[in-house]
Every structure is written in C-alpha cells, then in structure tokens.
Amino acid sequence: MNRWLNAVAVLAFIVAPLSAQKSAPRPLAPGDIDDIAALLKLEDTRAFDEAELGRILKSAHPEVRRRAVMTLGRIVSEKARPMLAALVDDKDPEILATVAWAMGQQKDPGAVAWLGRVLNDARTPAAIGKEAAQALGKIRSPEAHAALATYLANAPLNAAASVVGEALLSTGRFTTKEDIAPILRWVKASNAQVRWRAAWALYRPRNPLATPHLLAMTTDSSAEVRFWSMRGLNAAVVAQSSVAPADASARLRQALNDPDRRVRTEALSTLGAFDATARLGYDDDATVAAELKMLESSDTWLSVPAAQALARHTSRAAEIVPALLAASTPAKPRALRITVLPALVAMAPDAARALAASLAAEDNTTAKNASAAATRQLDAAAARAAGAGQAGAGRAGGAGRGAAQPPVYVARPDAEYH
C-alpha cells in the first residue's frame, strides 16, 4: 500500500487540473488519496472493477473523477465504453478532455459520432478539441477520417493551432489515399507548427497527388516543414505524380546544402532510398555524383547515408568502389566503415574481407557483429560459386548418364544489400 500512497503523493504534486493553474487547487482529502491509490492498483493489475470504478466516478473531487476516467482509458475493456459514454454531458472541461482521450485509448468506433461533434463545434475549448482530434486518429475508422476532414475543411484559418495541428497529425495516420483538399488549406498557415504537420499529413499516405505541393513546401522558411516535405519526394511516388523525377532529384540535391543539418540528411536519405517493390530509386548521374561527394563529408549524418545509398548502385562498381575503399580506412569513423562494408560485399568481395577482418579486431560489439555478418555472406557466396563450378564440371563429364542436376541459384537483388 505504501507504494501506491507514494505514487499518489507525487501525482498530487505534478498532475494538477488545468483550472488549478489559474487558482489554488482544492486539496485532496485522505479519502480522495485512498481512491486514487485504488485506481493505481487497478491499473497496475489491469483489473476492470466496474463497481469500484463506478463509485469513484461519483467522487465530489474533480481530480479524483478525472483520474477515474484516465483509468477507464488505461484498462482496455469494452465495459469501459458505456461508462465513458455516460460522461459526455459532464460540465467540467477537464473531465470532458479526459473522456475524449480515454475514448481514443479504447479505440471505440461507437465514440466517433460524439468526438466528431465535439471537434467540429466552434464552441469547444481547445483542450477538448485537441483530445477529440487525437482520439479520432487512434480509432482510424472511415467515419473518423470523415470527421477530421470536415474539421480541416471548415475550421477558420485562425482556429487554435493546437487543435488544427492534432487534426492534421491524426489525418496523416490514415494510410489510404483520400482527398487532400482539407489538408492543403493549411500548407500556408502562418504558424510553422501547423505547416509542418500539414507536410507530414501529405507525405504519409504516399499519395502522388500530394507530390507537387510537397515539392513546393521544400522551400518553406521553416526547417521543420522542409524536413518533412523532403520525405514526400520518394522516387517511387514521384514516378506516379505530375512532378518530373529530374525536378525532384534536382531539388533534393540542392537541399544537400540546406543550412539545417536535419534537412540535409533527410534530402540525402530520400535521394538514396530504393523501393524494392516498384524497383525504383534515383539513379541518375548527378545523384550518384552527389552521393559520392557526401561520402567524403566529415559529418557522419551525411557520409553514412551516402554509403547506404551507394550500395545499391552495383552496376557502377568501377566508379564507386575506389570511393568506398577510401571511406573504409582505419582513420575514418567506425560508423562509416561499418556502413561501407555491405556495399563492398556486393561490389568488391576481396576488399570486403579485408575490412571485415579489420572490424573484427576492434573492441566494439557492433563492429564485430557487422564483420561476422559480412563474413557469413561472403562465405556463402563463395560456396555457391564453388558449387556451381563443380556442377558445371559434372555436367560436362556426365551428360547423358543420368547425372543429378545441380541446384539453380537465383541472383540476389540489389535491395538485399540495403
């Protein structure tokens, strides 16, 4: 019991209702502390005691009631849903915000209608609207998406950024390719926190219709917006859009000089990404040249993703291997040398063995593991080659005499080396 009482003491200190920020909080009586301790015990044991929860929900202390609603959200049970539904007319805004949060935790499709009404009601306080928007994103039903789209399409452009931002994030959690018009209303919002969330919501579903807008957002004044927009220029998505791959590639290369380090790194990662399903990636000469240049960077945030990107250009081994060898010397950062290793396995097996041996001798678990994995891969390739050679000799000497047919080895795709 002392454990729960200690937890409640901390809780009473750090978790105060919103109204307590404006006026002195109502102190917790001994009975209130006992009730919160009982709630913590239920959460710890994941025990849904309907009678006990129902009793505590009737507490005269608002913080005790709010904590009871939180417990309803934390113990996933269909029994919680009607208990939460019974609280939607509560007059305490903190209780209502917590009810919305708990409905999201329960992922209750039956709550979507109420959450949608709350979100789309202009009179709803921002704290409640934000929780309603977040809950809809957790439920992720078609009706939940419709409620979010309605809000984003109709909310005034000066609506609370906290609510708009949460609605955009929740919309981005839907991976289906829906109408992007409600999101586009916010790509030029004055608040950068809203704009980067709009970029996130546009890029997440990989909808080609969003690509032109994401390309435009890569020049936004906010580094956060540029960062998320870069992710939307994936080669496989661009190929399905109205944006020319050459234009997207050029913009990504230009962003390698962005003043923000995260933007530079994201642009390089997007340039180097390869979609194994669509078999698409940026492989133009200018992109390979840019990746080779970034491989020489003293910043491992750039050199490491450059090494990862170069690993897929196996047809350009003659051009790339010398640069990889230069990046694999002991003077280079360990992270870079480890990342170069798979590329050498694919393009220069003998050099890969030398690097693997060097990494194996280092007093570092990651280096040793990378060395062991590469050595296994090289040994397996050598065994396949030897087996194929022996089988070829057997066919030449035993043709027509019922000799066993050798196994067929399928060449490994480039994607396996990423």
Salt bridges, closest charged atoms under 4 A:
ASP35 OD1 - ARG55 NH2 2.91
GLU43 OE2 - ARG67 NH1 3.43
GLU43 OE1 - ARG74 NH1 3.23
ASP44 OD2 - ARG3 NH1 2.71
GLU52 OE2 - ARG55 NH2 3.17
GLU63 OE2 - ARG66 NH2 2.88
ASP90 OD2 - ARG65 NH2 2.18
ASP108 OD1 - ARG81 NH1 3.66
ASP121 OD2 - ARG123 NH2 2.87
ASP220 OD2 - ARG195 NE 2.88
GLU224 OE1 - ARG262 NH1 3.02
ASP258 OD2 - ARG226 NE 2.79
GLU266 OE2 - ARG231 NE 3.01
ASP275 OD2 - ARG206 NH2 3.01
ASP284 OD2 - ARG253 NH1 3.40
ASP285 OD1 - ARG316 NH2 2.58
GLU291 OE1 - HIS313 NE2 3.05
ASP299 OD1 - ARG261 NH2 2.77
GLU319 OE1 - ARG316 NH1 3.47
GLU362 OE1 - ARG334 NE 2.68
GLU362 OE2 - ARG337 NH1 2.27
ASP379 OD1 - ARG353 NH2 2.81
GLU416 OE1 - ARG412 NE 2.53
